[in-house]
Amino acid sequence: MWARPRAVKRGDLVGVCAPASAVEPERLHAGASALRALGFEVRVTEGATARSGFTAGSAELRLRELHALFADPDVAAIVCARGGAGCGWLLPALDPALLRANHKPFVGYSDITLLHLYLGRLRLVSLHGPMVAHDLDTGAFHRASLLWALTGEGGPYATEEGELETLRAGAAEGRLRGGCLSLLAAAAGTPWALEPHEDTILFVEDVDEKPYRIDRMLFQLRQSGALNGVRGIVFGDMQGCAPRMEHDFTLEDVIRQALSGLDVPIALGLSSGHTRSPNVTLPLGVRVRLSCGADGARFEVLENAVT
């Protein structure tokens, strides 16, 4: 059974930390102001603007602050400042008992995919969505899906009919898992890899990856067994991943070829993560439906993200 966190209420305290790359203070301040405008109190950790090489301080500092936000009963939810790189070094030292005992909404994407994989292995629902200094700061986020995922207000997210492109027809339901493709591939072979499961709708997104790298990473996931039992796959916008104009193939061709023989519905264009559209918040670990037809595809969240 997957556990859902308790819903956040307006006026509750949201904690902000930087588990990965270094953060620009101006963007962090702007994003925190956006969270306050949504009706939440905000606490930014002291080390969020630290810097050690390309990361937001040492792994020890980032781990300590992440653990502290989970442990603090006054903090109702955690939103990451940004992704980038560095989360992997936190995984060996994360405290699973602490995370289970203090489950709360946890939001982020990109390098934060590694933390989502960790929480997924604990069967804890988490939120693939906008970050404070990288979406909230510019207003480039889907307000309704974020508030629904945090508070339960409104209804679950669904795309409009035909909004997504069908790459392979069919329909399936399952539990949503996934995240940034390059991180899913990097985790293969580690204790935190995406686990094969027959009840999965896989969400995959990335940015500025050349088509041959998309092919290579999908190959890695398939050969590692991570896609065994997957019932459907929905890709994000995949911005910057298309081949050059002079090439005689498309990104869609690359995806179809890499996933040939996998008889499941496949769609493209869900605007969560690295996207030009407002960043949609997706609850990883809840049940969803993917329907792919000749006129386009539709993605629907079927369960609440919070209790």
C-alpha positions as CSV (number, residue, x, y, z in Angstrom):
1,M,0.0,0.0,0.0
2,W,1.1,3.5,-0.8
3,A,0.7,6.2,1.9
4,R,-0.5,9.7,1.1
5,P,0.6,12.7,3.2
6,R,-1.7,14.9,5.2
7,A,-3.2,17.8,3.3
8,V,-1.7,21.3,3.8
9,K,-4.0,24.1,4.9
10,R,-3.8,27.8,4.0
11,G,-1.7,29.5,6.6
12,D,0.4,26.3,7.2
13,L,4.2,26.5,7.2
14,V,6.0,25.3,4.0
15,G,9.7,24.6,4.3
16,V,12.2,25.3,1.5
17,C,15.6,23.7,1.2
18,A,18.1,23.1,-1.6
19,P,19.1,19.4,-1.8
20,A,20.9,19.8,-5.1
21,S,22.5,22.6,-7.0
22,A,23.4,26.1,-5.8
23,V,20.6,28.6,-5.8
24,E,20.5,32.3,-6.9
25,P,19.2,34.3,-3.8
26,E,17.1,36.6,-5.9
27,R,15.2,33.8,-7.5
28,L,14.8,32.1,-4.2
29,H,13.3,35.2,-2.6
30,A,10.9,35.7,-5.6
31,G,9.7,32.1,-5.4
32,A,9.2,32.3,-1.6
33,S,7.1,35.4,-2.2
34,A,5.0,33.4,-4.7
35,L,4.4,30.6,-2.1
36,R,3.3,33.3,0.4
37,A,0.9,34.7,-2.2
38,L,-0.7,31.2,-2.4
39,G,-1.6,31.5,1.2
40,F,1.3,29.7,3.0
41,E,3.8,30.7,5.6
42,V,7.4,30.0,4.3
43,R,10.6,29.1,6.0
44,V,13.8,28.9,3.9
45,T,16.6,27.0,5.5
46,E,19.7,28.9,6.5
47,G,21.9,26.8,4.1
48,A,19.7,27.2,1.1
49,T,22.0,29.8,-0.4
50,A,25.3,28.0,0.6
51,R,27.6,27.0,-2.2
52,S,30.2,24.2,-2.5
53,G,31.3,23.8,-6.1
54,F,28.1,23.4,-8.1
55,T,26.0,22.3,-5.1
56,A,24.1,24.2,-2.4
57,G,26.7,23.5,0.3
58,S,28.1,20.1,1.3
59,A,26.2,16.9,1.2
60,E,26.2,16.9,5.0
61,L,24.6,20.3,5.2
62,R,22.0,19.5,2.5
63,L,21.1,16.2,4.2
64,R,20.9,17.8,7.7
65,E,18.5,20.5,6.5
66,L,16.3,18.1,4.6
67,H,16.0,15.8,7.6
68,A,15.3,18.8,9.8
69,L,12.3,19.9,7.7
70,F,10.9,16.4,7.7
71,A,11.4,16.1,11.5
72,D,9.9,19.5,12.3
73,P,6.1,19.1,13.2
74,D,5.5,22.8,12.4
75,V,6.5,22.2,8.7
76,A,3.5,21.0,6.8
77,A,5.2,20.5,3.4
78,I,8.6,20.8,1.7
79,V,9.2,22.5,-1.7
80,C,12.7,22.2,-3.1
81,A,14.5,25.4,-4.2
82,R,15.8,23.8,-7.5
83,G,17.2,20.7,-9.0
84,G,20.5,20.6,-11.0
85,A,22.8,18.0,-9.5
86,G,23.9,16.6,-6.1
87,C,20.9,14.7,-4.7
88,G,22.6,11.4,-5.3
89,W,25.1,11.9,-2.5
90,L,22.2,12.3,0.0
91,L,20.6,8.9,-0.8
92,P,23.0,6.6,1.2
93,A,22.5,8.6,4.4
94,L,18.8,9.3,4.3
95,D,16.9,8.0,7.3
96,P,13.9,5.9,6.1
97,A,12.4,5.7,9.5
98,L,12.4,9.5,9.8
99,L,10.8,9.9,6.4
100,R,8.1,7.3,7.1
101,A,7.2,8.8,10.5
102,N,7.0,12.3,9.2
103,H,5.5,11.9,5.7
104,K,4.5,15.3,4.2
105,P,4.0,16.7,0.7
106,F,7.4,16.9,-1.0
107,V,7.7,18.8,-4.2
108,G,10.4,19.0,-6.9
109,Y,11.7,17.6,-10.2
110,S,14.8,17.2,-12.3
111,D,17.6,16.0,-10.0
112,I,15.0,15.7,-7.3
113,T,13.8,12.6,-9.2
114,L,16.4,10.7,-7.1
115,L,14.6,11.7,-3.9
116,H,11.3,10.7,-5.5
117,L,12.7,7.3,-6.3
118,Y,13.8,6.9,-2.7
119,L,10.4,7.9,-1.4
120,G,8.8,5.6,-3.9
121,R,10.7,2.7,-2.5
122,L,9.2,3.5,0.9
123,R,5.8,3.6,-0.9
124,L,5.3,7.3,0.0
125,V,3.4,9.6,-2.4
126,S,5.5,12.6,-3.5
127,L,4.9,15.5,-5.9
128,H,6.7,16.0,-9.2
129,G,6.2,19.7,-9.6
130,P,7.5,23.3,-9.6
131,M,10.4,24.5,-7.5
132,V,10.8,27.7,-5.6
133,A,13.8,29.2,-7.5
134,H,12.9,27.6,-10.8
135,D,9.2,28.0,-11.7
136,L,7.5,29.6,-8.7
137,D,9.9,32.6,-9.1
138,T,8.7,33.3,-12.6
139,G,5.1,32.2,-12.2
140,A,5.6,29.4,-14.7
141,F,3.6,26.9,-12.8
142,H,0.1,25.3,-13.1
143,R,-1.6,26.9,-10.0
144,A,-4.6,24.6,-9.8
145,S,-2.7,21.3,-9.9
146,L,-0.2,22.5,-7.3
147,L,-2.9,23.7,-4.9
148,W,-4.9,20.5,-5.4
149,A,-1.8,18.3,-4.8
150,L,-0.9,20.2,-1.6
151,T,-4.4,21.0,-0.1
152,G,-6.9,18.8,-1.9
153,E,-8.8,21.9,-3.0
154,G,-10.4,21.5,-6.5
155,G,-10.2,18.4,-8.6
156,P,-7.4,16.1,-9.8
157,Y,-5.5,17.1,-12.9
158,A,-6.5,15.9,-16.3
159,T,-5.4,17.0,-19.8
160,E,-7.9,18.0,-22.4
161,E,-8.9,15.5,-25.0
162,G,-6.3,15.5,-27.8
163,E,-3.9,17.7,-25.8
164,L,-1.2,15.0,-25.9
165,E,0.1,13.3,-29.0
166,T,-0.5,9.5,-29.4
167,L,2.7,7.6,-30.2
168,R,1.1,4.2,-29.7
169,A,-2.7,3.6,-29.3
170,G,-4.3,1.9,-26.3
171,A,-5.6,2.6,-22.8
172,A,-4.3,1.6,-19.4
173,E,-4.5,2.4,-15.7
174,G,-1.8,2.1,-13.1
175,R,0.2,3.8,-10.4
176,L,2.2,6.9,-11.6
177,R,5.9,6.7,-11.3
178,G,8.9,8.2,-13.0
179,G,10.5,11.6,-13.4
180,C,13.5,13.0,-15.3
181,L,14.8,10.4,-17.8
182,S,18.5,11.1,-17.3
183,L,18.1,10.6,-13.5
184,L,16.0,7.4,-14.0
185,A,18.8,6.0,-16.2
186,A,21.6,7.1,-13.8
187,A,19.8,5.3,-10.9
188,A,19.8,2.0,-12.8
189,G,22.0,-0.5,-11.1
190,T,21.9,1.4,-7.7
191,P,19.8,0.5,-4.6
192,W,17.5,3.3,-5.5
193,A,16.7,2.3,-9.1
194,L,13.2,2.5,-10.5
195,E,11.7,-0.9,-9.5
196,P,9.9,-3.0,-12.2
197,H,6.2,-3.2,-11.3
198,E,3.3,-4.5,-13.3
199,D,1.0,-1.8,-12.1
200,T,2.9,1.3,-13.4
201,I,2.1,4.2,-15.7
202,L,5.5,5.7,-16.3
203,F,6.0,9.4,-16.7
204,V,9.3,10.4,-18.4
205,E,10.6,13.9,-19.1
206,D,13.9,15.7,-19.8
207,V,15.4,18.7,-21.5
208,D,18.1,19.4,-24.1
209,E,19.1,15.7,-24.6
210,K,20.1,14.7,-28.1
211,P,18.0,12.0,-29.7
212,Y,20.8,9.4,-29.5
213,R,21.0,10.0,-25.8
214,I,17.2,9.6,-25.4
215,D,17.6,6.2,-27.3
216,R,20.5,5.2,-25.1
217,M,18.7,6.0,-21.8
218,L,15.5,4.2,-22.8
219,F,17.7,1.2,-23.8
220,Q,19.3,1.3,-20.4
221,L,16.0,1.4,-18.6
222,R,14.6,-1.5,-20.7
223,Q,17.7,-3.7,-20.4
224,S,17.9,-3.1,-16.6
225,G,14.3,-4.4,-16.3
226,A,12.9,-1.2,-15.0
227,L,10.1,-1.2,-17.7
228,N,9.0,-4.8,-17.0
229,G,5.3,-4.8,-16.4
230,V,4.8,-1.1,-17.3
231,R,1.2,-0.6,-18.6
232,G,1.7,2.8,-20.3
233,I,4.2,5.5,-20.8
234,V,3.6,9.3,-21.0
235,F,6.5,11.6,-22.0
236,G,6.8,15.2,-21.0
237,D,7.4,18.1,-23.5
238,M,10.9,16.9,-24.1
239,Q,11.9,20.4,-25.1
240,G,15.2,20.7,-26.8
241,C,15.3,17.0,-27.5
242,A,14.2,17.0,-31.2
243,P,16.8,16.3,-33.9
244,R,18.0,19.1,-36.2
245,M,15.8,20.1,-39.1
246,E,18.2,18.5,-41.6
247,H,17.8,15.1,-40.1
248,D,15.3,12.7,-41.7
249,F,13.8,11.4,-38.4
250,T,11.8,12.8,-35.6
251,L,11.9,12.5,-31.8
252,E,8.7,10.5,-32.1
253,D,10.5,8.0,-34.4
254,V,13.3,7.6,-31.9
255,I,10.9,6.9,-29.0
256,R,8.9,4.4,-31.0
257,Q,12.0,2.6,-32.1
258,A,13.5,2.5,-28.6
259,L,10.2,1.1,-27.2
260,S,9.4,-1.2,-30.1
261,G,8.0,-4.5,-28.9
262,L,6.6,-2.9,-25.8
263,D,2.9,-3.3,-26.4
264,V,1.6,-0.4,-24.2
265,P,0.0,3.0,-24.9
266,I,2.5,5.8,-25.3
267,A,1.8,9.5,-25.4
268,L,4.0,12.7,-25.7
269,G,3.5,16.2,-24.4
270,L,2.6,16.2,-20.7
271,S,3.7,19.6,-19.3
272,S,5.4,18.7,-16.0
273,G,9.0,19.2,-15.2
274,H,11.2,20.9,-17.8
275,T,8.5,22.5,-19.9
276,R,7.7,25.7,-21.8
277,S,4.1,25.5,-20.5
278,P,3.0,26.1,-16.9
279,N,4.6,23.3,-14.9
280,V,1.9,20.8,-13.8
281,T,2.2,19.1,-10.4
282,L,1.9,15.3,-10.7
283,P,1.4,13.1,-7.6
284,L,3.8,10.1,-8.0
285,G,2.4,7.0,-6.4
286,V,-1.3,7.5,-7.1
287,R,-3.5,5.8,-9.7
288,V,-3.8,7.4,-13.1
289,R,-5.3,6.6,-16.5
290,L,-3.7,7.0,-20.0
291,S,-5.9,6.8,-23.0
292,C,-4.3,7.1,-26.5
293,G,-6.4,7.2,-29.6
294,A,-6.2,8.3,-33.2
295,D,-7.2,11.8,-32.4
296,G,-4.8,12.3,-29.5
297,A,-4.2,11.1,-26.0
298,R,-5.6,12.0,-22.5
299,F,-4.0,11.6,-19.1
300,E,-6.1,11.7,-15.9
301,V,-5.2,11.5,-12.2
302,L,-7.7,9.2,-10.5
303,E,-6.9,9.5,-6.8
304,N,-6.2,12.3,-4.3
305,A,-2.6,13.1,-3.5
306,V,-3.2,13.9,0.1
307,T,-5.5,12.8,2.9
